[in-house]
Amino acid sequence: MAGRIIGILGSPVTDGNTAYLLDRALQGAKDAGCTVEKIAITNLSFEACQEMMFCKDHETCIMDDDMQQLYPKLRDADGIILATPVMFMGIPGKLKSFMDRFQVFYMAKYMRKKSLVSDEKKAVRKALFICISGMNVPEVFVGAKLTAEAFFDIIDCPYWDDLLVSDMDAIRDVRTHPLLPEAAYNKGLALGKALKH
């Protein structure tokens, strides 16, 4: 049975380099037989976590916004592809606020000791991380990768693989690169194949 994959676009630019690499990865996953859906964070309406602690005892957040429809989608997905640029050695603010709202999953897993993700689903879930950086400097991906790893752990979708692309200030348009679009496609294809169960 083919998997269901959610692609999360963390870039505020919906038709830029990050979006293109995500689209290529999703096409690869689709060609592997998976059902795919893309969510652009910049198009969502939600507030940052206010630490109201409602989720400490409940399986949702007290704030009624676009996050409410996303919790079940990410809970039920077999795979997640997260794509983001590096900004100030980390990730864009709205993407970080999106991740912070998954305190709902954190409280269930670590406080109530009952993950929102079923054991059956946890056994197959995998996450792919796509990240680009304008700069080509040592450790440019460290902050973004640590944040992604924490997010994937909290939602019980283990970090499976990544595509990290630096020096985008020199590359400028990833569509013209001889290797990167195919690399993103192949990562998505491999993820899709790995999720067949």
C-alpha positions, 0 to 999 in steps of 0.5 A: 500500500502506498503512503500519504506524504505531506510537503511543508513549505517553510519559505515565505516565497511560494515560487522560489528555489525552496518551493521548486525543490519541494515540488520536485521531491513531491513529484518523485514521491507521487511517481513512487505511488504516494498521495501527496499534499503541499502546505505553504506555511506563509498561506496559513492563518495562525498565532504563535504558541501562547503557552496557555497549557490547554494541550497539557490535558487535551489532544488539541490547542485552545486557539481555534485557527488553521492549525486545527485542520493540520494536526490530524493531517500530520498525525495521519501522514506516513511521510513528511517532507519539510523544505525551508531556507536558512535565515540567520542560521536558523529557520524562518519565523513563521515556520518556527511558530508553526512547529511551536504549535505542535506542543499538542504532540509534545504534551501527549508524548512526553507529559501524558506518555501517550503519543497522538500517533499510533504504534502502527503508524510510528513503525512506518513514518519517515521524514525528509528535510530539504534546506537551502542556504545562500551562504557557503559557510561551515555549520550553516545548517546546524541550527535548522537541522537541530530544529527539524530533528526536534520537530520530527521527533516530537511528532513521531516521524523520524528524520530519515534523510536530507538534501542540504544545499549551500551557496545559493547566492552563487547558484541563484536559480536552482532550476538551472543547476545540472544536478539539484532538481534531479537530486530532490526528485530522487530523494522524494522517489526514495522516500515514496518507495520506502513508505510502501507497506 
